[in-house]
Structure formats: structure tokens, C-alpha cells
Amino acid sequence: SSGINAEWPLRPGSQQYTRNSNAAVICYDVTDKRSFEKAKYWMVTIKRDEPNCKIYLTGTKCDEPEHVITDTVASEYAYMEDCSHIRTSSKENTNVAELFYKIARDHVVVEVQVAEPERTINLARTPIGDIKTNCGKC
């Protein structure tokens, strides 16, 4: 189970957090090894409960000078688990918007492709103001 510490048993009802989810942001504190181990636990739990859910492993507090979890360690783990990895800082507003834009790009394109395979939206080239927020029937 990916080296998950037995200290975090599968909690009854943990599925309620991820049921029918398309995306999950799992955060860990880059200055705290224990929080990274907890993130690994949630990775296993979500993959078990929602195998099609795309996971975004997110290191927080990247503005702090003392990183216990290096970018290399976290990125390699994310690669092994087939998920995205990003480091953020709420304090300095680093990569916070980028995380949510990535989630939107990943899921809007996927949903449009499923609905209409011949027509997709490239969010990387679409100005935010040009994206319709409703279907026109609302």
C-alpha cells in the first residue's frame, strides 16, 4: 500500500468525501514529513474508492525556507502514482490560481470530448472572458 503508515486506518465514511469525484486535491505541508505520509494515505484511499478520479498532489507552504519534502521526492511519488504535482504558497499567492486553472483545463476538455468528440475547447488559448458560464438556456 505504497508505504502507508498503519496509523491511518481506512475510516468508515471516507468514501463520502470522494464519491463520484472527477478531481481531488490532496495537500501536504512541505515542511512536515508526517503530512506527506497522510497525503499518501489519502492517495491510496481515493484510488481505491474512485479509480477514475484525477488526483492533484499539492505541496503547501513552499515559501517556507525549511523543506523537509523536496520537490524531487514529491514529484517522483506523483509520477509513480500517475497524478499531477504542484507546490503552492497561499501566503505569497504562488501557483494557487495555476492549480485551479489546471484542474479546469483537465476536466473541461475531458467533459467536452466525452460529450462531443469532434469538438473540444483549448483553455490554454481561450481567454477567460470568452468562456461561456452557462448553456444559454439558463
Order of alpha helices (4+ residues) and beta strands (2+ residues): beta-alpha-beta-alpha-beta-alpha
